[in-house]
């Protein structure tokens, strides 16, 4: 793979110590492309950043780091996406602090697919883990890419469930993309790189520094239309992700639990503060209906898919008739669980066979 000739300039800026994300965006705003920043005089650059950062910009250490990143890029499945690339996630561009570039392994096209963040406790219960995997599977089957942080517990379950559905999964790392953490999830990371996507804003080789994980949480929420929290204590990092989601204008959902469980306290606090209570995948899908009509356009079925969908889902269409109907009524008529009905309805909607109406109703189209 031959990299974009301008990519070395992006890497040089992002790998320079002392050039934070906000400073870098300020330089780009002032000078334009990275090449223009690098061509500016030291005096001009010093108006926007420290003398130490200007000195480091053309250092041997930065040059070696750039060379290392370009060599990593040559490996199969690896990619680097910058703010100037068409592949850069559009939703991240809407956030207050988008990273200048993303290191990627896997299916880069997932960056702009409709997505849901699913996060929770590292020390999850067996029931919480099961809930996370089942929700992720149902939502992935309905076309949503599941975004999480590759941690143990709920995150890992969310990724497994996402991989089991059509939407797949994105894992956002708090380390360099070549340094998977925790190591116990290394095999899962390889599966995600093969069928989903691993991403990181951190330089290659970055270790598992504690302060990096809260920072990466804004990317987990920023990549998605909503955020679902399953099992979280009051001090959980998942609440940071939920707070980022709310600040970014995303929908926030929480799964309730026992009033006696410490792992339910965070979810209950979110619900008290306005998060949507989620008991099923349909609760999430119904709240994201507006995104299904707009954000899902890029995943609309290709020509001929409608006929294929009609064959598999004809029983559901027959149960619908031609009058508006709600999901509960369809479940009763078809004898199917809500998650399956919701997934089938979304596929039929994408195929142009049903329409979503106000009030959570669906109507069959000719």
C-alpha positions as CSV (number, residue, x, y, z in Angstrom):
1,X,0.0,0.0,0.0
2,X,1.4,3.4,-1.0
3,X,0.4,6.0,1.6
4,X,-0.9,9.4,0.8
5,X,2.2,11.6,0.3
6,X,0.7,14.1,2.8
7,X,0.3,11.5,5.5
8,X,3.9,11.8,6.7
9,X,3.1,15.5,7.5
10,X,0.1,14.5,9.5
11,X,2.1,12.0,11.4
12,X,5.0,14.4,12.0
13,X,2.6,16.9,13.7
14,X,0.6,14.3,15.8
15,X,3.8,12.6,16.9
16,X,5.5,15.8,18.1
17,X,5.6,16.0,21.9
18,X,3.9,19.1,23.3
19,X,1.5,19.5,20.3
20,X,-1.8,18.6,21.9
21,X,-5.0,18.0,19.9
22,X,-6.4,21.5,20.5
23,X,-3.1,23.2,19.6
24,X,-2.8,21.1,16.4
25,X,-6.3,22.0,15.3
26,X,-5.4,25.7,15.9
27,X,-2.3,25.3,13.7
28,X,-4.3,23.7,11.0
29,X,-6.9,26.4,11.2
30,X,-4.2,29.1,10.9
31,X,-2.0,27.6,8.3
32,X,-4.1,25.1,6.4
33,X,-2.7,21.6,5.5
34,X,0.0,20.0,7.7
35,X,2.5,20.7,4.9
36,X,1.8,24.4,5.4
37,X,2.3,24.2,9.1
38,X,5.7,22.5,8.6
39,X,6.7,25.1,6.1
40,X,5.9,28.0,8.5
41,X,8.8,29.8,10.3
42,X,9.7,29.1,13.9
43,X,8.6,32.6,14.8
44,X,5.1,32.0,13.4
45,X,4.7,28.6,15.0
46,X,5.9,30.0,18.4
47,X,2.8,32.2,18.4
48,X,0.7,29.1,18.8
49,X,2.7,26.6,20.7
50,X,5.7,26.3,23.0
51,X,9.3,26.7,21.9
52,X,10.0,23.1,23.1
53,X,7.3,21.8,20.7
54,X,8.7,23.8,17.8
55,X,12.2,22.4,18.5
56,X,10.9,18.8,18.7
57,X,9.0,19.1,15.4
58,X,12.0,18.3,13.3
59,X,13.8,16.1,15.8
60,X,15.3,12.8,15.0
61,X,13.0,11.1,17.5
62,X,9.9,12.4,15.6
63,X,11.4,11.4,12.3
64,X,11.9,7.8,13.5
65,X,8.4,7.7,14.9
66,X,7.0,8.7,11.5
67,X,9.1,6.1,9.8
68,X,7.8,3.5,12.2
69,X,4.2,4.4,11.6
70,X,4.6,4.3,7.8
71,X,6.2,0.9,8.1
72,X,3.3,-0.3,10.2
73,X,0.9,1.0,7.6
74,X,2.4,-1.3,5.0
75,X,1.1,-4.4,6.9
76,X,-2.1,-6.0,5.6
77,X,-5.3,-4.6,7.1
78,X,-3.7,-1.5,8.6
79,X,-4.8,2.0,7.8
80,X,-4.4,5.6,9.1
81,X,-7.4,7.9,8.6
82,X,-6.8,11.7,9.0
83,X,-9.3,14.6,9.4
84,X,-8.9,15.3,5.7
85,X,-9.9,11.8,4.6
86,X,-13.4,11.0,3.3
87,X,-13.3,7.9,5.5
88,X,-13.0,9.9,8.7
89,X,-16.1,9.3,10.8
90,X,-18.6,12.1,10.2
91,X,-20.1,11.8,13.7
92,X,-16.7,12.5,15.3
93,X,-16.3,15.6,13.2
94,X,-19.4,17.0,15.1
95,X,-17.7,16.5,18.5
96,X,-15.7,19.1,20.4
97,X,-12.4,17.2,20.3
98,X,-12.0,15.0,17.2
99,X,-8.5,13.4,17.0
100,X,-6.4,14.5,14.0
101,X,-5.9,10.9,12.9
102,X,-7.0,7.4,13.8
103,X,-4.8,4.2,13.5
104,X,-7.1,1.4,12.2
105,X,-7.0,-2.4,11.8
106,X,-9.8,-4.0,9.9
107,X,-12.9,-2.7,8.2
108,X,-12.5,1.0,7.9
109,X,-15.9,1.4,6.3
110,X,-17.5,0.7,9.7
111,X,-16.4,4.2,10.9
112,X,-19.4,5.7,9.0
113,X,-22.0,3.0,9.7
114,X,-24.9,3.6,12.1
115,X,-23.6,2.6,15.5
116,X,-24.5,2.2,19.2
117,X,-22.0,2.4,22.0
118,X,-22.4,-0.4,24.6
119,X,-20.4,-0.2,27.8
120,X,-20.4,-1.3,31.4
121,X,-18.5,-2.8,34.3
122,X,-15.2,-4.7,33.9
123,X,-16.3,-6.9,36.9
124,X,-19.7,-7.8,35.4
125,X,-21.9,-10.5,36.7
126,X,-22.8,-13.6,34.7
127,X,-26.2,-12.1,34.0
128,X,-24.8,-8.8,33.0
129,X,-22.4,-10.4,30.6
130,X,-25.2,-12.4,29.1
131,X,-27.4,-9.4,28.8
132,X,-24.6,-7.4,27.0
133,X,-23.9,-10.1,24.5
134,X,-27.6,-10.7,23.8
135,X,-28.4,-7.0,23.4
136,X,-25.3,-6.5,21.2
137,X,-26.3,-9.5,19.0
138,X,-29.8,-8.3,18.5
139,X,-28.8,-4.7,17.8
140,X,-26.0,-5.8,15.4
141,X,-28.5,-8.0,13.6
142,X,-30.7,-5.0,13.2
143,X,-27.9,-3.2,11.4
144,X,-26.1,-1.3,14.2
145,X,-22.3,-1.5,14.6
146,X,-21.5,-2.1,18.3
147,X,-18.8,0.3,19.7
148,X,-17.0,-0.5,22.9
149,X,-13.6,-0.3,24.6
150,X,-12.2,-3.9,24.6
151,X,-12.1,-4.1,28.4
152,X,-13.0,-7.2,30.3
153,X,-16.6,-7.8,31.3
154,X,-19.4,-5.9,29.5
155,X,-17.1,-4.5,26.8
156,X,-15.8,-7.9,25.7
157,X,-19.4,-9.4,25.7
158,X,-20.6,-6.4,23.6
159,X,-17.9,-7.1,21.0
160,X,-18.7,-10.8,20.9
161,X,-22.4,-10.0,20.4
162,X,-21.6,-7.4,17.7
163,X,-19.4,-9.9,15.8
164,X,-22.3,-12.4,15.7
165,X,-24.6,-9.9,13.9
166,X,-24.5,-8.1,10.5
167,X,-23.5,-4.8,12.0
168,X,-20.2,-6.1,13.5
169,X,-18.2,-4.1,16.1
170,X,-15.6,-1.4,16.6
171,X,-13.1,-1.6,19.5
172,X,-11.7,1.8,20.6
173,X,-8.3,1.2,22.4
174,X,-6.8,3.3,25.2
175,X,-3.3,2.2,24.1
176,X,-1.4,2.1,20.8
177,X,-3.1,-0.1,18.3
178,X,-0.1,-2.5,18.4
179,X,-0.3,-2.9,22.1
180,X,-3.7,-4.6,22.9
181,X,-4.8,-4.2,26.5
182,X,-5.8,-6.3,28.4
183,X,-3.7,-9.1,27.0
184,X,-6.4,-11.5,28.0
185,X,-8.5,-10.0,25.1
186,X,-5.8,-10.5,22.5
187,X,-7.6,-13.3,20.7
188,X,-10.8,-11.2,20.7
189,X,-8.9,-8.3,19.3
190,X,-7.6,-10.5,16.5
191,X,-11.2,-11.6,15.7
192,X,-12.3,-7.9,15.7
193,X,-9.4,-6.9,13.4
194,X,-10.5,-9.8,11.0
195,X,-14.2,-9.1,11.0
196,X,-14.7,-5.7,12.6
197,X,-12.4,-2.8,13.4
198,X,-9.8,-1.8,15.9
199,X,-9.0,1.9,16.3
200,X,-6.8,4.2,18.4
201,X,-5.9,7.8,18.4
202,X,-2.7,7.0,20.4
203,X,0.7,6.6,18.8
204,X,2.1,3.1,18.2
205,X,3.6,1.6,21.2
206,X,1.6,3.7,23.7
207,X,1.3,1.8,27.0
208,X,-1.8,1.3,29.2
209,X,-1.6,4.7,31.0
210,X,-4.6,5.2,33.3
211,X,-5.3,8.7,32.0
212,X,-5.7,7.5,28.4
213,X,-8.8,5.4,29.1
214,X,-11.2,8.2,30.2
215,X,-10.0,10.2,27.1
216,X,-10.7,7.4,24.7
217,X,-14.3,7.2,26.1
218,X,-15.3,10.3,24.2
219,X,-14.5,8.4,21.0
220,X,-16.6,5.4,22.0
221,X,-19.7,7.7,22.4
222,X,-18.7,10.0,19.6
223,X,-18.7,7.3,17.0
224,X,-22.3,6.2,17.9
225,X,-25.8,7.6,17.7
226,X,-26.5,6.4,21.2
227,X,-24.9,4.8,24.3
228,X,-26.3,1.9,26.3
229,X,-24.9,1.2,29.8
230,X,-25.2,-2.3,31.2
231,X,-24.1,-2.8,34.8
232,X,-22.1,0.1,36.2
233,X,-21.1,1.1,39.7
234,X,-21.4,4.8,40.7
235,X,-17.6,5.3,40.1
236,X,-17.5,3.4,36.8
237,X,-15.7,4.7,33.8
238,X,-18.8,3.8,31.9
239,X,-20.5,6.8,33.4
240,X,-17.8,9.0,31.8
241,X,-18.8,7.5,28.4
242,X,-22.5,8.1,29.1
243,X,-21.7,11.7,30.2
244,X,-19.7,12.3,27.0
245,X,-22.6,10.8,25.0
246,X,-25.1,13.3,26.6
247,X,-22.7,16.2,26.0
248,X,-22.4,15.2,22.3
249,X,-26.2,15.1,21.9
250,X,-26.4,11.3,21.8
251,X,-29.2,9.3,23.2
252,X,-28.3,7.6,26.5
253,X,-29.9,4.3,27.6
254,X,-29.4,2.2,30.8
255,X,-30.4,-1.3,31.7
256,X,-32.0,-1.4,35.2
257,X,-31.0,-4.0,37.8
258,X,-31.5,-5.1,41.4
259,X,-31.8,-2.2,43.9
260,X,-29.4,-4.3,46.1
261,X,-26.6,-4.6,43.5
262,X,-23.7,-2.1,43.5
263,X,-23.4,-2.7,39.8
264,X,-26.9,-1.3,39.3
265,X,-26.3,2.0,41.1
266,X,-24.7,3.7,38.1
267,X,-27.4,2.6,35.7
268,X,-30.2,3.8,38.1
269,X,-28.4,7.1,38.6
270,X,-28.4,7.6,34.8
271,X,-32.1,6.8,34.6
272,X,-32.9,9.2,37.4
273,X,-31.0,11.9,35.5
274,X,-32.9,11.3,32.2
275,X,-31.4,8.3,30.5
276,X,-33.9,6.0,28.7
277,X,-34.7,2.8,30.5
278,X,-33.9,-0.1,28.2
279,X,-35.5,-3.6,28.8
280,X,-35.1,-4.9,25.3
281,X,-33.3,-4.1,22.0
282,X,-36.6,-2.7,20.7
283,X,-36.5,0.0,23.4
284,X,-33.2,1.2,21.9
285,X,-34.3,0.8,18.2
286,X,-37.5,2.7,18.7
287,X,-35.7,5.7,20.3
288,X,-33.2,5.7,17.4
289,X,-36.0,5.7,14.8
290,X,-35.0,9.1,13.4
291,X,-31.4,7.8,12.8
292,X,-32.8,4.7,11.1
293,X,-34.6,7.0,8.6
294,X,-31.5,9.2,8.0
295,X,-28.2,7.7,9.2
296,X,-29.0,4.2,7.9
297,X,-29.3,5.5,4.3
298,X,-25.7,4.4,3.7
299,X,-26.6,0.8,4.5
300,X,-29.7,0.6,2.4
301,X,-30.1,-2.7,0.6
302,X,-28.9,-2.8,-3.0
303,X,-31.2,-3.4,-5.9
304,X,-32.7,-6.8,-5.8
305,X,-32.4,-7.1,-2.0
306,X,-36.1,-6.3,-1.5
307,X,-37.1,-9.6,-3.2
308,X,-34.6,-11.5,-1.0
309,X,-35.9,-9.9,2.1
310,X,-39.5,-10.6,1.1
311,X,-38.7,-14.3,0.8
312,X,-37.2,-14.6,4.3
313,X,-39.6,-12.3,6.1
314,X,-42.9,-13.1,4.2
315,X,-44.5,-14.6,7.3
316,X,-44.0,-11.3,9.1
317,X,-45.4,-9.3,6.2
318,X,-48.5,-11.5,6.1
319,X,-49.0,-10.9,9.9
320,X,-48.7,-7.1,9.3
321,X,-51.5,-6.9,6.8
322,X,-51.7,-3.3,5.3
323,X,-52.9,-1.3,8.3
324,X,-50.5,0.4,10.7
325,X,-49.4,-2.0,13.5
326,X,-47.2,-1.8,16.6
327,X,-44.4,-4.1,17.5
328,X,-46.2,-5.8,20.4
329,X,-49.1,-6.7,18.2
330,X,-46.8,-8.1,15.6
331,X,-45.0,-10.2,18.2
332,X,-48.4,-11.6,19.3
333,X,-49.5,-12.4,15.8
334,X,-46.2,-13.9,14.6
335,X,-45.3,-15.7,17.8
336,X,-41.9,-14.1,17.7
337,X,-39.8,-12.3,20.3
338,X,-39.5,-8.5,20.1
339,X,-35.8,-8.6,19.3
340,X,-36.4,-10.8,16.2
341,X,-39.4,-8.8,15.1
342,X,-37.4,-5.5,15.4
343,X,-34.5,-6.9,13.5
344,X,-36.8,-8.2,10.7
345,X,-38.7,-4.9,10.6
346,X,-35.4,-3.0,10.1
347,X,-34.3,-5.2,7.3
348,X,-37.7,-4.8,5.6
349,X,-37.5,-1.0,6.1
350,X,-34.1,-0.9,4.5
351,X,-35.4,-3.1,1.6
352,X,-38.3,-0.7,1.1
353,X,-41.0,-3.1,2.2
354,X,-42.3,-1.4,5.3
355,X,-42.5,2.3,6.5
356,X,-42.0,3.7,10.0
357,X,-44.9,5.8,11.2
358,X,-45.3,8.2,14.2
359,X,-46.0,6.5,17.5
360,X,-43.9,3.5,16.9
361,X,-46.2,2.0,14.2
362,X,-45.2,0.2,11.1
363,X,-47.0,-0.2,7.8
364,X,-46.5,-2.6,4.9
365,X,-45.8,-1.0,1.5
366,X,-46.8,-2.3,-1.9
